[in-house]
Amino acid sequence: MTRRILLVAHPRRAEALLVAKGVVERLTAVGIDVALQAEEARALDLTRSDHVRIAAEEQVAEGCDLVVVLGGDGTILRGAEFARSVDVPLLGVNLGRVGFLAEAERDNLDAVVEHIATSRYSVEERMTLDVDVRHCEELIARSWALNEVSVEKAARERMLEVTIEVDGRPLSTWGCDGVIVSTPTGSTAYAFSAGGPVVWPGVEAMLLVPNSAHALFARPLVLGPDTHLAVEVTEATEGCGVLWCDGRRHVELPPGARIEVRKGERPVRLARLTDAPFTDRLVAKFDLSVVGWRGTGAARSRAAEALDGPS
């Protein structure tokens, strides 16, 4: 049976399109079908052929066994929506700046294509968050997130007032710019910039990180994976707030809205090309200084291999 992968790239970034065209050529040359959204196919000047499938966004991932994303974390989060919808792994190739969700860099593209062609990758499950939004006890929205759910003020000049509830009990009320509920995967994203801790992806936990909160008790919290967390926008809030899921899907929050967050029922599956530990990713992505580290000979060899990328 012929394999098919979904290729996702930013349709308005010249660099992403150039790389995407090369990946399509390489994969189709070894007999792998490539699925593309219509907008991206037009940008690449590709038409339907024996090995290129063009479909509308709603059906484009059907029949694919891997989603390959070329871009930064924003594009990879878009690809995660497709991968999760059909429960297949996601492989990110970083064309952005940090690219924490990416498994490989552009310089390793030849090796990446070879790994795809020979199915040489492992799969790692990442925890997600499910979120319900209620107002006057009526469900008004439902969504999910791989990185984070953020409750934010909609107007710069106004403060958001929220009450935090953990497992059915009130914890505290904050006047703030917002509140971030993050997965371990998202702990290096928005939650990190708001002062939250970095959590290793092998740890199942939920992070609660207040953003510019005016309160005595307003420290980041690490909660268990079975925690039921709620954020209530108090009636005292002037105007509306806004809920963002991974910075992509948003819902307007009127005063009195209640946002309920819990561990997601469906994870996102990430394709891994190496067994390099998360520590190496932190060092590489944040350009951390490790000058003076001696370690053991075997550890030094493994670290050097990790820095070289997949082969």
C-alpha positions, -999 to 999 in steps of 0.1 A, spaced: 0 0 0 14 34 -10 22 57 20 9 92 21 21 121 42 5 155 47 29 184 41 22 217 59 41 249 52 34 286 55 18 295 22 31 331 23 67 326 34 91 323 4 116 302 23 90 277 35 77 273 0 111 268 -15 119 241 11 84 225 7 89 222 -31 121 203 -26 106 180 0 77 172 -24 101 163 -51 122 141 -29 93 122 -13 74 116 -46 106 104 -62 107 75 -37 71 67 -43 55 84 -13 23 104 -19 21 139 -6 -12 156 4 -14 194 3 -41 220 11 -53 238 -20 -39 272 -9 -4 257 -4 -6 237 -37 -14 270 -55 15 288 -38 38 259 -48 24 259 -83 16 222 -80 -13 204 -96 -28 170 -88 -8 141 -101 -2 104 -93 17 113 -62 3 147 -52 -31 149 -36 -48 183 -32 -78 186 -9 -98 210 11 -86 216 47 -113 195 62 -103 163 43 -66 169 36 -53 147 64 -75 117 57 -55 86 47 -21 101 58 2 83 82 24 113 91 21 151 91 53 169 82 54 206 90 80 231 77 81 263 97 82 278 132 62 268 163 31 287 150 30 266 118 37 234 138 7 242 161 -14 244 129 -1 211 118 -9 196 152 -46 203 145 -44 180 115 -23 153 132 -46 152 162 -77 150 141 -66 117 125 -44 105 153 -11 103 134 24 115 143 36 151 137 71 158 125 83 194 126 112 209 107 122 243 121 124 272 97 117 298 124 137 311 153 135 289 183 112 261 170 109 243 203 83 219 189 104 210 159 124 178 158 149 188 131 165 219 115 166 229 79 203 219 77 193 182 83 166 181 56 182 153 36 184 131 67 148 140 76 135 129 42 154 96 45 139 90 80 105 96 65 110 74 35 122 45 56 98 51 86 127 54 109 112 74 137 97 67 171 65 83 185 62 102 217 28 112 231 23 147 245 -4 157 269 -31 181 257 -57 202 275 -95 201 269 -114 233 277 -151 242 281 -164 277 283 -197 283 301 -218 314 308 -249 313 330 -243 275 332 -247 272 294 -218 257 273 -208 284 248 -175 270 235 -153 239 235 -117 236 224 -83 220 232 -46 230 233 -12 214 230 7 243 245 -16 264 266 -50 279 273 -47 316 282 -74 338 296 -65 374 288 -79 409 291 -94 421 258 -86 458 263 -51 471 272 -64 498 296 -85 474 317 -76 448 342 -91 413 342 -104 400 376 -105 362 379 -112 336 406 -92 304 404 -109 271 414 -90 238 419 -109 205 421 -141 223 430 -126 246 457 -118 283 454 -81 292 456 -77 329 451 -90 360 432 -65 380 411 -66 413 393 -43 406 364 -34 408 327 -44 371 324 -39 336 335 -21 308 315 -29 271 319 -1 252 303 10 216 295 46 205 300 51 210 262 39 246 266 61 253 296 88 266 272 63 289 254 40 316 267 40 302 302 78 305 302 77 342 292 53 349 320 77 334 346 65 298 348 89 268 354 102 246 326 87 211 330 102 181 313 77 166 288 78 132 305 61 147 335 23 148 333 12 180 350 -8 212 345 8 246 351 -11 276 363 8 308 356 -7 342 365 3 370 342 11 403 359 -12 395 388 -18 421 416 -20 398 446 1 385 475 -4 349 465 2 349 427 30 323 421 31 297 394 15 264 404 22 229 392 -9 207 395 -15 170 390 -27 157 356 -61 147 370 -68 182 384 -100 199 373 -92 236 370 -116 265 365 -110 302 359 -140 324 365 -141 359 350 -158 379 379 -188 401 373 -166 430 386 -146 428 354 -152 458 331 -157 447 295 -148 413 281 -119 390 283 -107 366 256 -97 329 257 -69 317 234 -60 281 227 -24 278 214 -27 314 202 -49 301 173 -85 296 184 -102 323 205 -135 328 224 -148 361 238 -154 360 275 -181 381 290 -181 389 328 -193 358 346 -178 334 321 -163 302 335 -134 284 318 -130 247 328 -97 230 319 -87 194 323 -62 169 309 -71 162 272 -87 129 262 -66 128 230 -29 135 230 -7 148 202 18 123 189 52 137 180 76 118 157 112 116 171 142 111 149 167 107 178 167 96 214 184 128 225 172 139 260 152 171 266 182 186 283 200 187 250 170 205 234 170 231 261 207 238 257 204 240 219 172 261 217 181 286 244 218 286 236 227 278 272 263 280 283 277 246 294 313 258 296 331 239 323 310 207 321 332 176 321 308 147 326 319 113 315 334 103 282 302 84 271 280 114 281 302 138 261 299 116 230 261 115 233 259 152 237 280 158 206 258 134 186 227 153 198 241 186 186 248 172 152 211 163 147 195 133 130 216 112 107 
